[in-house]
Amino acid sequence: MSDHLGWASVTAPPEADLPAIAAAAGGTQRLRYEGGQLYVEGVEQAALDAALDSVGTDPPSIASPVRTISPREFRLRFTPAERGAVTLAASRALEADDPTLQVFLDDLAASSVVELDHPDLAAGMDALVARELLSRARADEILE
């Protein structure tokens, strides 16, 4: 950790998000990495130290891919008996002034894609489990 010819340096592992550390310190023009040291030109040493503390040394996060299928593909993951039971339960719930299942089914039908990890889908599947239309294991299998 020293200033050398206008360069400040910090120790950082190679998997750290080195450009983010440099940018957080206010230096994005020139940086280099040698022997476990990140060198950033034109920043104060204190700023680079603070940037390392702020950004950390974890690898950059990589967003997980969104798992999607068509509404028809999702519907076909249910057996014919399960589809019938869900449809009947939604109809009966509507008659009892509970639109929850029907709204879930309508939302699926109106979707261009079904995001298998979306919280709304998980909530709908939880509703099917709560109404004993599916077991938890079966719901998880459908969402695989």
HELIX and SHEET records of a PDB file:
HELIX    1   1 LEU A   18  ALA A   24  1                                   7    
HELIX    2   2 GLN A   45  VAL A   55  1                                  11    
HELIX    3   3 PRO A   71  ARG A   75  1                                   5    
HELIX    4   4 PRO A   80  GLU A   95  1                                  16    
HELIX    5   5 THR A  100  ALA A  110  1                                  11    
HELIX    6   6 PRO A  119  ALA A  130  1                                  12    
HELIX    7   7 ARG A  136  LEU A  143  1                                   8    
SHEET    1   A 3 TRP A   7  THR A  11  0                                        
SHEET    2   A 3 GLN A  37  GLU A  41 -1                                        
SHEET    3   A 3 LEU A  31  GLU A  34 -1                                        
SHEET    1   B 2 THR A  68  ILE A  69  0                                        
SHEET    2   B 2 VAL A 114  GLU A 115 -1                                        
END                                                                             
